[in-house]
């Protein structure tokens, strides 16, 4: 709930919201945040699409996880 409240209080047009999935509370908040943002008329997109680079060059799964991108 704290994550959603923070976003509700600070989101603005053009904002980039970054979530780190290493925290369970963040993972739990994502569906609520997406619902809220869409209800407010925001569009959810990837950073690649936002910057005009829709094809991912590399994915980083974690500090110690070096799986190649398929």
Secondary structure, 3 states (H helix, E strand, C coil): CHHHHHHHHHCCCCCCCCCCCCCHHHHHHHHHHHHHHHHCCCCCCCHHHHCCCCCCCCCCCECCECCCCC
